[in-house]
Amino acid sequence: MLHIVNKSPQERNSLDACLRIAQSGGTVLLIEDAVYAATRGNTAATNIQEALARLKICVLQPDLDARGMADRLVEGVTAVDYDGFVDLAAEHKNCQSWL
């Protein structure tokens, strides 16, 4: 399953809930303000690093760039462009948006 999270971990607990429920082998895509969670020094970075052991974690590169955080990405997190977003949606039978 593809899990799409768009809210900052400082704003909502959507990412925490997603990481608790997502099953091994799934993919989490962070978009909009959720990309902050995958940056070094962020309070959610530890949760992201732990989740990498069982989930593929991706961020939307244009959102990361727009926030000036591209050079702070947590090791192991994959940045994708819009075409990559489409590819992820096509690769997974189900998508879940976390609001």
Backbone atoms as SQL, in Angstrom:
CREATE TABLE atoms (id INTEGER PRIMARY KEY, chain TEXT, resi INTEGER, resn TEXT, atom TEXT, x REAL, y REAL, z REAL);
INSERT INTO atoms VALUES
  (1, 'A', 1, 'MET', 'N', 0.838, -1.177, 0.000),
  (2, 'A', 1, 'MET', 'CA', 0.000, 0.000, 0.000),
  (3, 'A', 1, 'MET', 'C', 0.883, 1.241, 0.000),
  (4, 'A', 2, 'LEU', 'N', 0.431, 2.261, -0.701),
  (5, 'A', 2, 'LEU', 'CA', 1.093, 3.559, -0.703),
  (6, 'A', 2, 'LEU', 'C', 0.364, 4.456, 0.292),
  (7, 'A', 3, 'HIS', 'N', 1.104, 4.950, 1.274),
  (8, 'A', 3, 'HIS', 'CA', 0.575, 5.868, 2.283),
  (9, 'A', 3, 'HIS', 'C', 1.092, 7.261, 1.954),
  (10, 'A', 4, 'ILE', 'N', 0.202, 8.226, 1.805),
  (11, 'A', 4, 'ILE', 'CA', 0.582, 9.592, 1.452),
  (12, 'A', 4, 'ILE', 'C', 0.256, 10.510, 2.630),
  (13, 'A', 5, 'VAL', 'N', 1.293, 11.174, 3.126),
  (14, 'A', 5, 'VAL', 'CA', 1.140, 12.073, 4.277),
  (15, 'A', 5, 'VAL', 'C', 1.511, 13.476, 3.818),
  (16, 'A', 6, 'ASN', 'N', 0.658, 14.461, 4.155),
  (17, 'A', 6, 'ASN', 'CA', 0.937, 15.821, 3.697),
  (18, 'A', 6, 'ASN', 'C', 1.072, 16.857, 4.814),
  (19, 'A', 7, 'LYS', 'N', 0.879, 16.484, 6.048),
  (20, 'A', 7, 'LYS', 'CA', 0.944, 17.455, 7.151),
  (21, 'A', 7, 'LYS', 'C', 2.242, 17.313, 7.934),
  (22, 'A', 8, 'SER', 'N', 2.756, 18.432, 8.379),
  (23, 'A', 8, 'SER', 'CA', 3.960, 18.459, 9.206),
  (24, 'A', 8, 'SER', 'C', 3.712, 17.671, 10.495),
  (25, 'A', 9, 'PRO', 'N', 4.725, 16.940, 10.970),
  (26, 'A', 9, 'PRO', 'CA', 4.558, 16.214, 12.235),
  (27, 'A', 9, 'PRO', 'C', 4.392, 17.159, 13.428),
  (28, 'A', 10, 'GLN', 'N', 4.733, 18.424, 13.282),
  (29, 'A', 10, 'GLN', 'CA', 4.518, 19.393, 14.349),
  (30, 'A', 10, 'GLN', 'C', 3.085, 19.907, 14.344),
  (31, 'A', 11, 'GLU', 'N', 2.380, 19.708, 13.223),
  (32, 'A', 11, 'GLU', 'CA', 1.012, 20.207, 13.101),
  (33, 'A', 11, 'GLU', 'C', -0.030, 19.149, 13.471),
  (34, 'A', 12, 'ARG', 'N', 0.210, 17.924, 13.029),
  (35, 'A', 12, 'ARG', 'CA', -0.742, 16.831, 13.246),
  (36, 'A', 12, 'ARG', 'C', 0.003, 15.545, 13.555),
  (37, 'A', 13, 'ASN', 'N', -0.724, 14.546, 14.022),
  (38, 'A', 13, 'ASN', 'CA', -0.106, 13.256, 14.328),
  (39, 'A', 13, 'ASN', 'C', -0.322, 12.240, 13.204),
  (40, 'A', 14, 'SER', 'N', -0.640, 12.693, 12.020),
  (41, 'A', 14, 'SER', 'CA', -0.911, 11.807, 10.884),
  (42, 'A', 14, 'SER', 'C', 0.259, 10.884, 10.582),
  (43, 'A', 15, 'LEU', 'N', 1.463, 11.419, 10.597),
  (44, 'A', 15, 'LEU', 'CA', 2.637, 10.592, 10.297),
  (45, 'A', 15, 'LEU', 'C', 2.831, 9.508, 11.349),
  (46, 'A', 16, 'ASP', 'N', 2.697, 9.854, 12.607),
  (47, 'A', 16, 'ASP', 'CA', 2.844, 8.855, 13.674),
  (48, 'A', 16, 'ASP', 'C', 1.825, 7.733, 13.504),
  (49, 'A', 17, 'ALA', 'N', 0.585, 8.097, 13.233),
  (50, 'A', 17, 'ALA', 'CA', -0.463, 7.090, 13.030),
  (51, 'A', 17, 'ALA', 'C', -0.144, 6.223, 11.815),
  (52, 'A', 18, 'CYS', 'N', 0.295, 6.839, 10.751),
  (53, 'A', 18, 'CYS', 'CA', 0.649, 6.117, 9.537),
  (54, 'A', 18, 'CYS', 'C', 1.764, 5.109, 9.810),
  (55, 'A', 19, 'LEU', 'N', 2.822, 5.545, 10.472),
  (56, 'A', 19, 'LEU', 'CA', 3.959, 4.670, 10.733),
  (57, 'A', 19, 'LEU', 'C', 3.589, 3.523, 11.670),
  (58, 'A', 20, 'ARG', 'N', 2.643, 3.742, 12.570),
  (59, 'A', 20, 'ARG', 'CA', 2.185, 2.677, 13.468),
  (60, 'A', 20, 'ARG', 'C', 1.392, 1.617, 12.710),
  (61, 'A', 21, 'ILE', 'N', 0.592, 2.042, 11.746),
  (62, 'A', 21, 'ILE', 'CA', -0.348, 1.147, 11.069),
  (63, 'A', 21, 'ILE', 'C', 0.216, 0.524, 9.800),
  (64, 'A', 22, 'ALA', 'N', 1.093, 1.228, 9.116),
  (65, 'A', 22, 'ALA', 'CA', 1.626, 0.740, 7.830),
  (66, 'A', 22, 'ALA', 'C', 2.316, -0.601, 8.005),
  (67, 'A', 23, 'GLN', 'N', 2.003, -1.522, 7.122),
  (68, 'A', 23, 'GLN', 'CA', 2.575, -2.860, 7.186),
  (69, 'A', 23, 'GLN', 'C', 3.904, -2.910, 6.449),
  (70, 'A', 24, 'SER', 'N', 4.746, -3.821, 6.879),
  (71, 'A', 24, 'SER', 'CA', 6.054, -4.011, 6.251),
  (72, 'A', 24, 'SER', 'C', 5.890, -4.193, 4.750),
  (73, 'A', 25, 'GLY', 'N', 6.803, -3.621, 4.009),
  (74, 'A', 25, 'GLY', 'CA', 6.782, -3.730, 2.562),
  (75, 'A', 25, 'GLY', 'C', 6.014, -2.612, 1.888),
  (76, 'A', 26, 'GLY', 'N', 5.333, -1.792, 2.655),
  (77, 'A', 26, 'GLY', 'CA', 4.598, -0.670, 2.087),
  (78, 'A', 26, 'GLY', 'C', 5.510, 0.508, 1.814),
  (79, 'A', 27, 'THR', 'N', 4.932, 1.549, 1.256),
  (80, 'A', 27, 'THR', 'CA', 5.668, 2.770, 0.942),
  (81, 'A', 27, 'THR', 'C', 4.950, 3.956, 1.559),
  (82, 'A', 28, 'VAL', 'N', 5.719, 4.859, 2.149),
  (83, 'A', 28, 'VAL', 'CA', 5.188, 6.109, 2.675),
  (84, 'A', 28, 'VAL', 'C', 5.762, 7.233, 1.829),
  (85, 'A', 29, 'LEU', 'N', 4.888, 8.071, 1.292),
  (86, 'A', 29, 'LEU', 'CA', 5.304, 9.228, 0.509),
  (87, 'A', 29, 'LEU', 'C', 4.952, 10.490, 1.286),
  (88, 'A', 30, 'LEU', 'N', 5.959, 11.281, 1.593),
  (89, 'A', 30, 'LEU', 'CA', 5.770, 12.547, 2.299),
  (90, 'A', 30, 'LEU', 'C', 5.712, 13.673, 1.281),
  (91, 'A', 31, 'ILE', 'N', 4.629, 14.447, 1.341),
  (92, 'A', 31, 'ILE', 'CA', 4.460, 15.568, 0.425),
  (93, 'A', 31, 'ILE', 'C', 4.147, 16.825, 1.239),
  (94, 'A', 32, 'GLU', 'N', 4.165, 17.967, 0.567),
  (95, 'A', 32, 'GLU', 'CA', 3.875, 19.255, 1.189),
  (96, 'A', 32, 'GLU', 'C', 4.689, 19.418, 2.467),
  (97, 'A', 33, 'ASP', 'N', 4.089, 19.850, 3.578),
  (98, 'A', 33, 'ASP', 'CA', 4.850, 20.098, 4.810),
  (99, 'A', 33, 'ASP', 'C', 5.318, 18.826, 5.511),
  (100, 'A', 34, 'ALA', 'N', 4.811, 17.671, 5.112),
  (101, 'A', 34, 'ALA', 'CA', 5.265, 16.413, 5.717),
  (102, 'A', 34, 'ALA', 'C', 6.723, 16.125, 5.382),
  (103, 'A', 35, 'VAL', 'N', 7.277, 16.751, 4.343),
  (104, 'A', 35, 'VAL', 'CA', 8.678, 16.495, 3.980),
  (105, 'A', 35, 'VAL', 'C', 9.623, 16.893, 5.110),
  (106, 'A', 36, 'TYR', 'N', 9.205, 17.819, 5.972),
  (107, 'A', 36, 'TYR', 'CA', 10.063, 18.214, 7.097),
  (108, 'A', 36, 'TYR', 'C', 10.418, 17.011, 7.977),
  (109, 'A', 37, 'ALA', 'N', 9.533, 16.038, 8.066),
  (110, 'A', 37, 'ALA', 'CA', 9.765, 14.871, 8.915),
  (111, 'A', 37, 'ALA', 'C', 10.988, 14.076, 8.489),
  (112, 'A', 38, 'ALA', 'N', 11.341, 14.146, 7.221),
  (113, 'A', 38, 'ALA', 'CA', 12.461, 13.358, 6.689),
  (114, 'A', 38, 'ALA', 'C', 13.751, 14.154, 6.606),
  (115, 'A', 39, 'THR', 'N', 13.846, 15.222, 7.381),
  (116, 'A', 39, 'THR', 'CA', 15.066, 16.031, 7.370),
  (117, 'A', 39, 'THR', 'C', 15.829, 15.857, 8.680),
  (118, 'A', 40, 'ARG', 'N', 17.154, 15.852, 8.566),
  (119, 'A', 40, 'ARG', 'CA', 18.003, 15.720, 9.752),
  (120, 'A', 40, 'ARG', 'C', 17.718, 16.860, 10.738),
  (121, 'A', 41, 'GLY', 'N', 17.707, 16.509, 12.002),
  (122, 'A', 41, 'GLY', 'CA', 17.487, 17.510, 13.043),
  (123, 'A', 41, 'GLY', 'C', 16.028, 17.697, 13.393),
  (124, 'A', 42, 'ASN', 'N', 15.137, 17.115, 12.635),
  (125, 'A', 42, 'ASN', 'CA', 13.714, 17.223, 12.914),
  (126, 'A', 42, 'ASN', 'C', 13.343, 16.212, 13.993),
  (127, 'A', 43, 'THR', 'N', 12.378, 16.543, 14.823),
  (128, 'A', 43, 'THR', 'CA', 11.983, 15.641, 15.899),
  (129, 'A', 43, 'THR', 'C', 11.426, 14.316, 15.378),
  (130, 'A', 44, 'ALA', 'N', 10.901, 14.287, 14.172),
  (131, 'A', 44, 'ALA', 'CA', 10.336, 13.059, 13.595),
  (132, 'A', 44, 'ALA', 'C', 11.379, 12.213, 12.873),
  (133, 'A', 45, 'ALA', 'N', 12.589, 12.729, 12.712),
  (134, 'A', 45, 'ALA', 'CA', 13.621, 12.019, 11.946),
  (135, 'A', 45, 'ALA', 'C', 13.938, 10.642, 12.534),
  (136, 'A', 46, 'THR', 'N', 13.915, 10.522, 13.846),
  (137, 'A', 46, 'THR', 'CA', 14.186, 9.232, 14.487),
  (138, 'A', 46, 'THR', 'C', 13.124, 8.206, 14.096),
  (139, 'A', 47, 'ASN', 'N', 11.861, 8.627, 14.089),
  (140, 'A', 47, 'ASN', 'CA', 10.781, 7.722, 13.684),
  (141, 'A', 47, 'ASN', 'C', 10.928, 7.307, 12.222),
  (142, 'A', 48, 'ILE', 'N', 11.357, 8.239, 11.389),
  (143, 'A', 48, 'ILE', 'CA', 11.571, 7.946, 9.964),
  (144, 'A', 48, 'ILE', 'C', 12.694, 6.919, 9.821),
  (145, 'A', 49, 'GLN', 'N', 13.798, 7.129, 10.524),
  (146, 'A', 49, 'GLN', 'CA', 14.929, 6.196, 10.445),
  (147, 'A', 49, 'GLN', 'C', 14.528, 4.798, 10.903),
  (148, 'A', 50, 'GLU', 'N', 13.756, 4.703, 11.963),
  (149, 'A', 50, 'GLU', 'CA', 13.296, 3.402, 12.448),
  (150, 'A', 50, 'GLU', 'C', 12.361, 2.742, 11.440),
  (151, 'A', 51, 'ALA', 'N', 11.493, 3.517, 10.814),
  (152, 'A', 51, 'ALA', 'CA', 10.531, 2.983, 9.844),
  (153, 'A', 51, 'ALA', 'C', 11.215, 2.474, 8.588),
  (154, 'A', 52, 'LEU', 'N', 12.392, 3.000, 8.277),
  (155, 'A', 52, 'LEU', 'CA', 13.114, 2.564, 7.077),
  (156, 'A', 52, 'LEU', 'C', 13.476, 1.081, 7.117),
  (157, 'A', 53, 'ALA', 'N', 13.490, 0.483, 8.289),
  (158, 'A', 53, 'ALA', 'CA', 13.799, -0.938, 8.406),
  (159, 'A', 53, 'ALA', 'C', 12.682, -1.811, 7.831),
  (160, 'A', 54, 'ARG', 'N', 11.466, -1.273, 7.752),
  (161, 'A', 54, 'ARG', 'CA', 10.348, -2.080, 7.265),
  (162, 'A', 54, 'ARG', 'C', 9.535, -1.439, 6.149),
  (163, 'A', 55, 'LEU', 'N', 9.761, -0.151, 5.899),
  (164, 'A', 55, 'LEU', 'CA', 9.002, 0.570, 4.884),
  (165, 'A', 55, 'LEU', 'C', 9.933, 1.332, 3.954),
  (166, 'A', 56, 'LYS', 'N', 9.473, 1.559, 2.748),
  (167, 'A', 56, 'LYS', 'CA', 10.174, 2.464, 1.847),
  (168, 'A', 56, 'LYS', 'C', 9.616, 3.855, 2.135),
  (169, 'A', 57, 'ILE', 'N', 10.499, 4.792, 2.406),
  (170, 'A', 57, 'ILE', 'CA', 10.086, 6.169, 2.692),
  (171, 'A', 57, 'ILE', 'C', 10.561, 7.055, 1.554),
  (172, 'A', 58, 'CYS', 'N', 9.626, 7.804, 0.975),
  (173, 'A', 58, 'CYS', 'CA', 9.933, 8.717, -0.126),
  (174, 'A', 58, 'CYS', 'C', 9.438, 10.118, 0.222),
  (175, 'A', 59, 'VAL', 'N', 10.061, 11.105, -0.385),
  (176, 'A', 59, 'VAL', 'CA', 9.591, 12.485, -0.276),
  (177, 'A', 59, 'VAL', 'C', 9.459, 13.056, -1.678),
  (178, 'A', 60, 'LEU', 'N', 8.562, 14.000, -1.834),
  (179, 'A', 60, 'LEU', 'CA', 8.386, 14.661, -3.113),
  (180, 'A', 60, 'LEU', 'C', 9.444, 15.765, -3.238),
  (181, 'A', 61, 'GLN', 'N', 10.361, 15.581, -4.165),
  (182, 'A', 61, 'GLN', 'CA', 11.504, 16.482, -4.322),
  (183, 'A', 61, 'GLN', 'C', 11.094, 17.952, -4.510),
  (184, 'A', 62, 'PRO', 'N', 10.095, 18.273, -5.351),
  (185, 'A', 62, 'PRO', 'CA', 9.730, 19.683, -5.488),
  (186, 'A', 62, 'PRO', 'C', 9.271, 20.319, -4.175),
  (187, 'A', 63, 'ASP', 'N', 8.605, 19.556, -3.314),
  (188, 'A', 63, 'ASP', 'CA', 8.190, 20.091, -2.016),
  (189, 'A', 63, 'ASP', 'C', 9.388, 20.274, -1.091),
  (190, 'A', 64, 'LEU', 'N', 10.333, 19.356, -1.160),
  (191, 'A', 64, 'LEU', 'CA', 11.564, 19.466, -0.386),
  (192, 'A', 64, 'LEU', 'C', 12.358, 20.700, -0.834),
  (193, 'A', 65, 'ASP', 'N', 12.466, 20.888, -2.140),
  (194, 'A', 65, 'ASP', 'CA', 13.180, 22.042, -2.696),
  (195, 'A', 65, 'ASP', 'C', 12.500, 23.356, -2.319),
  (196, 'A', 66, 'ALA', 'N', 11.181, 23.378, -2.391),
  (197, 'A', 66, 'ALA', 'CA', 10.426, 24.602, -2.093),
  (198, 'A', 66, 'ALA', 'C', 10.628, 25.056, -0.649),
  (199, 'A', 67, 'ARG', 'N', 10.960, 24.119, 0.221),
  (200, 'A', 67, 'ARG', 'CA', 11.169, 24.446, 1.627),
  (201, 'A', 67, 'ARG', 'C', 12.645, 24.598, 1.984),
  (202, 'A', 68, 'GLY', 'N', 13.508, 24.504, 0.978),
  (203, 'A', 68, 'GLY', 'CA', 14.940, 24.695, 1.188),
  (204, 'A', 68, 'GLY', 'C', 15.580, 23.609, 2.033),
  (205, 'A', 69, 'MET', 'N', 15.050, 22.401, 1.965),
  (206, 'A', 69, 'MET', 'CA', 15.525, 21.328, 2.833),
  (207, 'A', 69, 'MET', 'C', 16.205, 20.186, 2.081),
  (208, 'A', 70, 'ALA', 'N', 16.459, 20.332, 0.812),
  (209, 'A', 70, 'ALA', 'CA', 16.992, 19.238, -0.011),
  (210, 'A', 70, 'ALA', 'C', 18.334, 18.716, 0.499),
  (211, 'A', 71, 'ASP', 'N', 19.138, 19.563, 1.113),
  (212, 'A', 71, 'ASP', 'CA', 20.455, 19.135, 1.580),
  (213, 'A', 71, 'ASP', 'C', 20.415, 18.512, 2.976),
  (214, 'A', 72, 'ARG', 'N', 19.226, 18.353, 3.551),
  (215, 'A', 72, 'ARG', 'CA', 19.095, 17.829, 4.917),
  (216, 'A', 72, 'ARG', 'C', 18.328, 16.515, 4.982),
  (217, 'A', 73, 'LEU', 'N', 18.166, 15.850, 3.856),
  (218, 'A', 73, 'LEU', 'CA', 17.379, 14.619, 3.794),
  (219, 'A', 73, 'LEU', 'C', 18.034, 13.499, 4.603),
  (220, 'A', 74, 'VAL', 'N', 17.236, 12.796, 5.389),
  (221, 'A', 74, 'VAL', 'CA', 17.702, 11.657, 6.176),
  (222, 'A', 74, 'VAL', 'C', 18.209, 10.570, 5.228),
  (223, 'A', 75, 'GLU', 'N', 19.348, 9.983, 5.566),
  (224, 'A', 75, 'GLU', 'CA', 19.925, 8.920, 4.746),
  (225, 'A', 75, 'GLU', 'C', 18.962, 7.743, 4.649),
  (226, 'A', 76, 'GLY', 'N', 18.774, 7.246, 3.438),
  (227, 'A', 76, 'GLY', 'CA', 17.884, 6.121, 3.202),
  (228, 'A', 76, 'GLY', 'C', 16.527, 6.516, 2.663),
  (229, 'A', 77, 'VAL', 'N', 16.181, 7.788, 2.778),
  (230, 'A', 77, 'VAL', 'CA', 14.916, 8.290, 2.235),
  (231, 'A', 77, 'VAL', 'C', 15.130, 8.618, 0.764),
  (232, 'A', 78, 'THR', 'N', 14.171, 8.247, -0.064),
  (233, 'A', 78, 'THR', 'CA', 14.267, 8.444, -1.507),
  (234, 'A', 78, 'THR', 'C', 13.453, 9.662, -1.929),
  (235, 'A', 79, 'ALA', 'N', 14.071, 10.550, -2.676),
  (236, 'A', 79, 'ALA', 'CA', 13.361, 11.704, -3.227),
  (237, 'A', 79, 'ALA', 'C', 12.838, 11.337, -4.616),
  (238, 'A', 80, 'VAL', 'N', 11.584, 11.692, -4.884),
  (239, 'A', 80, 'VAL', 'CA', 10.975, 11.428, -6.190),
  (240, 'A', 80, 'VAL', 'C', 10.400, 12.725, -6.754),
  (241, 'A', 81, 'ASP', 'N', 10.372, 12.801, -8.081),
  (242, 'A', 81, 'ASP', 'CA', 9.734, 13.943, -8.736),
  (243, 'A', 81, 'ASP', 'C', 8.269, 13.602, -8.985),
  (244, 'A', 82, 'TYR', 'N', 7.555, 14.462, -9.732),
  (245, 'A', 82, 'TYR', 'CA', 6.137, 14.209, -9.982),
  (246, 'A', 82, 'TYR', 'C', 5.917, 12.918, -10.768),
  (247, 'A', 83, 'ASP', 'N', 6.804, 12.624, -11.716),
  (248, 'A', 83, 'ASP', 'CA', 6.687, 11.368, -12.448),
  (249, 'A', 83, 'ASP', 'C', 6.861, 10.178, -11.508),
  (250, 'A', 84, 'GLY', 'N', 7.775, 10.316, -10.551),
  (251, 'A', 84, 'GLY', 'CA', 7.976, 9.267, -9.563),
  (252, 'A', 84, 'GLY', 'C', 6.756, 9.076, -8.673),
  (253, 'A', 85, 'PHE', 'N', 6.070, 10.171, -8.360),
  (254, 'A', 85, 'PHE', 'CA', 4.825, 10.107, -7.589),
  (255, 'A', 85, 'PHE', 'C', 3.800, 9.276, -8.355),
  (256, 'A', 86, 'VAL', 'N', 3.666, 9.550, -9.632),
  (257, 'A', 86, 'VAL', 'CA', 2.729, 8.801, -10.478),
  (258, 'A', 86, 'VAL', 'C', 3.123, 7.324, -10.523),
  (259, 'A', 87, 'ASP', 'N', 4.423, 7.064, -10.667),
  (260, 'A', 87, 'ASP', 'CA', 4.902, 5.679, -10.696),
  (261, 'A', 87, 'ASP', 'C', 4.560, 4.950, -9.397),
  (262, 'A', 88, 'LEU', 'N', 4.742, 5.618, -8.256),
  (263, 'A', 88, 'LEU', 'CA', 4.415, 4.997, -6.972),
  (264, 'A', 88, 'LEU', 'C', 2.924, 4.670, -6.891),
  (265, 'A', 89, 'ALA', 'N', 2.092, 5.599, -7.338),
  (266, 'A', 89, 'ALA', 'CA', 0.646, 5.354, -7.308),
  (267, 'A', 89, 'ALA', 'C', 0.274, 4.185, -8.209),
  (268, 'A', 90, 'ALA', 'N', 0.947, 4.074, -9.354),
  (269, 'A', 90, 'ALA', 'CA', 0.656, 2.987, -10.292),
  (270, 'A', 90, 'ALA', 'C', 1.177, 1.638, -9.782),
  (271, 'A', 91, 'GLU', 'N', 2.258, 1.648, -9.022),
  (272, 'A', 91, 'GLU', 'CA', 2.867, 0.413, -8.505),
  (273, 'A', 91, 'GLU', 'C', 2.067, -0.219, -7.380),
  (274, 'A', 92, 'HIS', 'N', 1.296, 0.561, -6.673),
  (275, 'A', 92, 'HIS', 'CA', 0.586, 0.055, -5.503),
  (276, 'A', 92, 'HIS', 'C', -0.909, -0.109, -5.804),
  (277, 'A', 93, 'LYS', 'N', -1.440, -1.226, -5.366),
  (278, 'A', 93, 'LYS', 'CA', -2.851, -1.526, -5.605),
  (279, 'A', 93, 'LYS', 'C', -3.745, -0.536, -4.868),
  (280, 'A', 94, 'ASN', 'N', -3.326, -0.131, -3.664),
  (281, 'A', 94, 'ASN', 'CA', -4.124, 0.781, -2.838),
  (282, 'A', 94, 'ASN', 'C', -3.302, 1.978, -2.392),
  (283, 'A', 95, 'CYS', 'N', -3.977, 3.116, -2.263),
  (284, 'A', 95, 'CYS', 'CA', -3.353, 4.330, -1.736),
  (285, 'A', 95, 'CYS', 'C', -4.196, 4.843, -0.575),
  (286, 'A', 96, 'GLN', 'N', -3.517, 5.281, 0.464),
  (287, 'A', 96, 'GLN', 'CA', -4.199, 5.845, 1.633),
  (288, 'A', 96, 'GLN', 'C', -3.627, 7.225, 1.918),
  (289, 'A', 97, 'SER', 'N', -4.477, 8.243, 1.898),
  (290, 'A', 97, 'SER', 'CA', -4.035, 9.588, 2.244),
  (291, 'A', 97, 'SER', 'C', -4.317, 9.824, 3.717),
  (292, 'A', 98, 'TRP', 'N', -3.304, 10.321, 4.420),
  (293, 'A', 98, 'TRP', 'CA', -3.398, 10.607, 5.851),
  (294, 'A', 98, 'TRP', 'C', -3.573, 12.100, 6.036),
  (295, 'A', 99, 'LEU', 'N', -4.731, 12.512, 6.536),
  (296, 'A', 99, 'LEU', 'CA', -5.047, 13.924, 6.683),
  (297, 'A', 99, 'LEU', 'C', -4.927, 14.385, 8.126);
